[in-house]
């Protein structure tokens, strides 16, 4: 059952959770895992990637398209719905191997008939504008059936309505909905074709917010009737002269192709995805299921077809967090794509190139040169984050936060992601196409932000907010300073390489500009920027200046002070702000990203110090503790954090509110974190431009771990047991690849499998 997510019975309290849990999507759009009879009241949504709208002064957020799958059933005049009907059986399933959602519901009518409704749907991975839905209706007694199916324009919006001038029409049986967004006038069009039995009476009818086929027929006892819906979604941002015409043409073409052929093409793409991305765990079925589900959630939101969109913090599960792209993408999702599908990783990082001007505008807004990337980035790269993000639950007043203006580490996170992509792929063209310019502009920003203190003979970064958002406006946050130094050093190394490889680009970037730093200035600050060091006695790095002087209660003591369940622990009055209790991994994340800079005993000391002080108020946090615990050889410490990360969207056990702000939906960063914890943590994978390193540490529950990676254009299969590591290089690879397994070097040639013992024996193996 590791490929099937299944729930039996209907619980109205789980509607919102199941909408996220049973998601389908293809990177162009996401369809929440709601049922066919549901509407906006149940948070049904077709969320479009990269399409945003703002109403007045409300938060700008993604646009949800009209729902082309709305279907309602009436038996002898009474509606059949899980919301208000007698239900004998209800099952909802998601096949993550094929990206197919299914449900089966058996209704009991007042006349004693059992009416069975089965539905199967998929958001096509092969034709990105298409959603296909096949459903059947069966009754054990004769029943007069009314079927209403079509397009529901009653769109769920958090800060809407985003669509105006909606028009619902029918073209020779094809239903359509077309509207424009309020802010930019982007056209959104949906078309639906329906295939089904020819008997009965059918009419096309307008509804309050849409258009439907209304079909009346008699269900003969023991008979099964089948319909198929072909729904296409286009916008004027797509490569089409007219969005509505394109949607109509697409849905009609799908009708002519037929459901089975469309499903087969869709399944073939999924098969390719899993061939590149699957991770196999032996000995722990629950972990296997959770990890595959996490990988599935990443694949349905991957921007495989566009470099102008990235992955929002809640994926395509709705409008939460304004559909914005955060640092989550580079830190927690990018590694999965880097090692499995680097073409998608390239798109993710090229998005930062396309939004560079927005980052420049933000830097200028605050009086700095260079690129200050948005905390909440949308289509233009301008910051969608407001200054008042949270409402105080006690006073009802908006609370001033410093996410937007003080989390300067985002520019370093972007530069880090670009450099990681370059190291693992060797894609110099990516640097020339814009990656180098982004890194250079981020380095210029840090030069502008830093202050030089002559008495200390160093640069410092004051008045910042690190990953631990419970402590705002602190000085010399360790994570921020290390990341900024890394950006500056990478910029210097990059420029040295460009001088040889792309002299024209080097000259352009290094050219003299009044009031801006040149290469020499960047070299200077790269070596003189202050980074906090481990304490000589304890080995602990102070998270920020004077952190150790804060009150040091236990997490249990702090939580006993909570007066309102949804109160925010940070901000101006939050109860954590004057204590050492932190929101999420901060210094410990630093230990992971720069693991080669710290001795194992330093990483262990920091893990042990900060773990009991971490509230894990962010879904980003547990995977980091899993990664560092694995790195220091404590996989059984890591395992609970892996499980917490990997199961977050299966269980729905996550924070749903900050203050009165709803923050539900899927958790792509945690999904990426689950892969990281398994492969980078338990598998001990690390790679750079020279070699691939493996230092595995399997938890006691696992007997083996298998995964696939791609490094610098070559693919490798890796299988780790407690006894050995087996590395296979397919015959299609071009050259030998150096590996280092627990410090021992080995070369793996194309067409060869090499087995390295983990019991202190010499490497064994050879060509097979």
C-alpha positions, 0 to 999 in steps of 0.5 A, a space after each residue: 500500500 506504499 503507493 495508495 493514500 486511502 481514507 474510509 468513511 466521511 468526516 466533515 471535520 477533515 474536509 479541509 485537511 483532505 483537500 490538501 492530502 488528496 491534491 493532484 497537480 502538474 506544476 501548471 495548476 493544482 486541484 485540491 482533493 475535494 469531492 465532486 459535489 463540493 464548492 467554495 464552501 469546502 475550499 475547492 480550488 483550481 490554483 494556477 501557478 504564476 497568476 496573481 491578483 490584488 483587490 484594493 489594499 487586500 493581500 495579493 494572492 494567486 488566482 483560482 480558476 472556475 472549477 470544471 469538475 463540479 458534479 451534483 446528483 439527485 435521485 428521485 428529486 433528493 440530492 445525493 451528497 456526503 454533506 447531507 445524505 445517508 451514506 453506507 460506504 465512502 472511500 477516497 483514494 490517491 494513487 501517488 504512483 500514477 497521480 490519480 484521485 478516486 472516490 466511491 460513495 454508496 448512498 441510501 435513498 429514502 426509497 431504499 435504493 443503493 446508488 453507487 457513485 464512483 469517480 476517477 480524475 487526474 490533472 494531466 502530466 502530459 497535457 498541462 492544461 487538461 483535467 480529465 474525470 471519469 465517473 459512473 453511477 449504479 443503482 440496485 433499484 430503478 431510480 429517476 436520476 438528475 445529473 448536473 455537471 459543468 463549470 462552477 464559477 463560484 470561486 474560493 478566494 481568501 482576499 477576492 473576488 479576483 475574477 470579474 466580467 465572468 461569461 458562461 456560454 456553450 459552443 456546440 455542447 462545449 461549456 465555457 467560462 471566461 473572466 478577467 482578473 481585477 488587477 492586471 486584466 489577465 484572461 482566465 478561461 475554462 472549457 468542458 466537454 462531456 461524453 456519456 450515454 445518449 439516452 434521457 433528456 439533456 439541457 444546458 442551463 445557466 446557474 447563479 455562478 456557472 453553467 451546467 449540463 442537466 441530464 434526466 434519465 432513469 437508472 435501471 436496476 443493476 445498470 451502470 452509466 458512465 460519463 467522462 469530462 474533459 476540462 481545459 484551463 488557459 490564461 492570457 499568460 499562456 502561449 496562445 492567441 486567445 485563451 478561450 479558443 485555446 481552452 475549447 480546442 484543447 478540451 475538444 481534442 481531449 474528447 477525440 483522443 479519449 480518456 484511456 489514451 490520455 490516462 496512458 500518456 499521463 501515466 507514462 510521464 509519472 513513470 518517468 518521474 518515479 524512475 528518476 526520483 523514487 527512494 526505496 526503504 527496506 524494513 519500514 513500510 510506514 516510512 516508505 509510504 510517507 517518503 513516497 507521498 512527500 516526493 509525490 507532493 513535490 512532483 505535482 508542483 514542480 515547474 517543469 515547463 516554465 522558468 518564470 514560476 517557482 514553488 510557493 510555500 504552500 505549493 498549489 494547494 490554495 492561496 495561503 501565504 499569498 502563493 508566495 515563493 519563500 527561502 523555503 524553495 532554495 533551502 528545502 526543495 531545491 536539493 531534491 530537484 538538484 539531485 534527481 531532475 536538474 532541469 527543473 532545478 534550473 527553472 527554479 533558479 532561473 525564476 530568481 533571474 527573472 525576478 532580479 529587477 524586483 529584488 533591485 527595487 526592494 534594495 533601492 527602497 531601503 537605500 541599498 545597492 544590489 539585490 535584496 530578494 523578497 521575503 514573499 516573492 510573486 510574479 514580479 519579484 517585488 515583495 508581497 510581504 506586508 509590515 503587519 502580517 499578524 493580528 494580535 489575538 488579545 487586542 485585535 490590532 495588526 502586529 508589526 513584524 520584521 519579516 519583510 525588512 530584516 530577513 536579509 538572509 534571503 538574498 544569501 539563500 538565493 545565491 547559495 541555491 544558484 551556486 549549488 546548482 552550478 556545482 552539481 551540474 557544471 552548467 556554465 551557460 546558466 551562470 551566463 544566462 543570469 545566475 552570475 548576475 544574481 550572485 553578484 548583485 546579492 554580494 553588492 547588497 551585503 556590502 551595502 548592508 554591512 557596517 565596518 567597525 574600525 576598533 573591531 577591525 571587521 564588518 558586521 550585520 546589525 538589525 536583522 532577523 534570522 530563521 528564528 522569527 521569534 527574535 526579530 531585529 537582532 545583531 550578527 545572527 550566526 546563520 545570516 552572517 555565515 550565509 552572507 560570507 558564503 555569498 561574498 566568497 562565492 561571488 569572488 570565486 565566480 568572478 575569477 572563473 568568469 574572467 577566464 570563461 566569459 570575459 565579456 560578462 566578467 567585464 560587465 559585472 566588474 565594470 566601475 559604477 559610482 557608489 558601488 563596490 568593485 571586485 576588490 571591495 567584495 574580496 575585502 569584505 568576504 574575508 573580514 565579515 564577522 562570523 560567530 565562532 564556537 565557544 571555547 568551553 561549550 562548543 556552542 555558537 551564540 545564535 545572535 549577540 547577547 542571546 545567552 543573556 536571555 531568560 532560559 526557561 524550558 519549552 514546557 515552562 514557556 508553553 504554560 504561559 500561553 493564554 490563547 491557543 493561537 497567540 503568536 509567540 514572537 513579535 513585539 509582545 510574544 512570550 518567546 521574544 525575551 527567552 532562549 526559546 526559538 521558533 525553528 532550526 537556526 544555528 543547527 541549520 548552519 551546521 548542516 549547510 556548512 557541515 565541513 567547517 565544523 567538527 563533529 563534536 561542535 555539531 553535536 554540542 549545538 544540536 544538544 543545546 538548541 534542540 530542547 530550546 526549539 519550539 518547531 513552530 515551523 514545518 521547516 524545522 524538524 528535518 534540519 535536526 534529522 539531518 544534523 543528527 544523522 551527520 554526527 552518527 546519531 540516526 536514531 536521534 534523527 528518526 523521529 524528526 524524519 517521521 514528523 517531517 515526512 508525515 505532516 501532510 498525511 496526518 494534517 498534524 501541523 500548525 493551522 493558525 498564527 494569530 487569527 491567520 489561517 496557514 493551512 495547506 500542503 507543506 512542500 518544504 517539509 516534503 523536500 525536507 523528508 527527502 533530504 533527511 532520508 538521502 542527505 541525512 541517513 544516506 549521507 550524500 554530499 557532492 560537489 564539482 569534484 566527487 560524490 561523498 557517502 557517509 551513511 547512517 541508517 536508523 535501526 528501523 531500516 535494513 536498506 536504502 536505495 535512491 538515484 541521483 544525477 550529478 554533472 549530467 550522469 546518473 547513478 543508482 545507490 543502495 546502502 545496507 548495514 554491510 556495504 554501499 553499492 554504486 551502479 553507473 549505467 552504461 549510458 554515462 559518459 565518464 568515470 565518477 569519483 566517489 568517497 565512501 566513509 573516506 575511502 576513494 573509488 572510481 565508478 566507470 560507465 556500465 560498472 557496479 562497485 560495492 564498498 564494504 562498511 565493515 572496514 574491508 577494502 572496496 570490493 566489486 567490479 563490472 557486472 
